[in-house]
Amino acid sequence: MKLSPRFLKFILNIYPPYLGAGIHISHISRDWSEIDVAMQVRWYNKNAVGTHFGGSIYSMTDPHLMLLLMQRLGKGYWIWDKAAEINFIKATDKRITAKITLDKAQVKEVIDKTASGKKYLPTFVIPVYDDQKNLIATVKKTLYIKKR
C-alpha cells in the first residue's frame, strides 16, 4: 500500500501499542530512507527499577525497516520481519532515540539478491541512544524478502 510519509507518521503515532509504550515517530523522510523515533520514560512504560522497559526499547525499532522497504520496493515483493535480537548496553531513564535508515546501496542489494526469485535474509543493526549520545542498546533485525 502506497502511503505518504506524513500519513504513515500520523498513523504510527496514534497506533495503540505505540501510544501505550510512549513511542513517538518524529520524522519519516520523503524518500522513505529514514525514520526517527523517540521514547521518554513514563510511569506506564518503565520497568521495576525505573528505567526503560526492554520490550518498549525493542518496539520502538519494530517494524520500521520492513515499512521502509515496502514503500521503496512496492507491491512486487514479500517483506516480513523474520528474526530480531536486542543487546542491552546501558540502562537509562532519559529520553532515547533511534534513527532507522535504509540507503540506496541496501535497496539495490535487496533488488539484486532477489532478482532470481530466491528469498533474501538481510540483517540490519539499529543503534539506540540517549540524548547524551550514549549507546543504550543495539537491535539486530533480519528480514525475509522475496520477489512475488
Residue pairs with C-beta under 8 A, 6 or more apart in sequence:
1 70
2 71
2 74
3 11
3 71
5 28
5 29
5 30
5 32
6 28
8 28
8 67
8 71
9 25
9 27
9 28
12 18
12 25
13 19
13 24
13 25
17 59
18 24
18 25
18 59
20 44
20 45
21 39
21 45
21 53
21 55
21 56
21 59
21 60
22 39
22 40
22 41
22 42
22 44
22 45
22 56
23 37
23 38
23 39
23 56
23 59
23 60
24 37
24 38
24 39
25 35
25 36
25 37
26 36
26 37
26 38
27 34
27 35
27 36
28 34
28 35
28 36
29 35
32 68
32 71
32 72
32 102
33 68
33 72
33 101
33 102
33 103
33 104
34 68
34 99
34 100
34 101
34 102
35 64
35 67
35 68
35 99
35 100
36 97
36 98
36 99
36 100
37 60
37 61
37 64
37 97
37 98
37 100
38 60
38 95
38 96
38 97
38 98
39 45
39 52
39 56
39 57
39 60
39 95
39 96
39 97
40 95
41 50
41 51
41 52
41 92
41 93
41 94
41 95
45 52
45 53
45 56
46 52
46 53
46 93
47 53
47 54
49 91
50 93
51 91
51 92
51 93
52 91
52 92
52 93
52 96
52 136
54 86
54 88
57 86
57 88
57 96
57 128
57 136
57 137
57 139
58 84
58 86
58 139
60 96
60 98
60 128
61 98
61 100
61 126
61 128
61 139
61 141
62 81
62 84
62 141
63 81
64 100
65 81
65 100
65 102
65 124
65 126
65 141
65 143
66 79
66 80
66 81
66 143
68 100
68 102
69 77
69 79
69 102
69 107
69 110
69 143
69 145
70 77
70 79
72 102
72 107
73 79
73 107
73 110
73 111
73 145
75 148
76 147
76 148
77 110
77 114
77 145
77 146
77 147
77 148
78 144
78 145
78 146
78 147
78 148
79 143
79 144
79 145
80 143
80 144
81 141
81 142
81 143
81 144
82 121
82 142
82 143
82 144
83 141
83 142
84 139
84 140
84 141
84 142
85 139
85 140
86 137
86 138
86 139
86 140
87 137
87 138
87 139
87 140
88 136
88 137
89 135
89 136
89 137
89 138
90 130
90 134
90 135
90 136
90 137
91 136
92 130
92 134
92 136
94 130
94 131
94 132
95 130
95 131
96 128
96 129
96 130
96 131
96 136
97 128
97 129
97 130
97 131
98 126
98 127
98 128
98 129
98 139
100 126
102 124
106 122
106 124
109 122
110 120
110 122
110 145
113 120
113 122
113 145
114 120
114 145
114 146
114 147
115 147
117 146
117 147
118 146
119 144
119 145
119 146
120 144
120 145
120 146
121 142
121 143
121 144
121 145
122 142
122 143
122 145
123 140
123 141
123 142
124 140
124 141
124 142
124 143
125 138
125 139
125 140
125 141
126 138
126 139
126 140
126 141
127 135
127 137
127 138
128 135
128 136
128 137
128 138
128 139
129 135
129 136
130 136
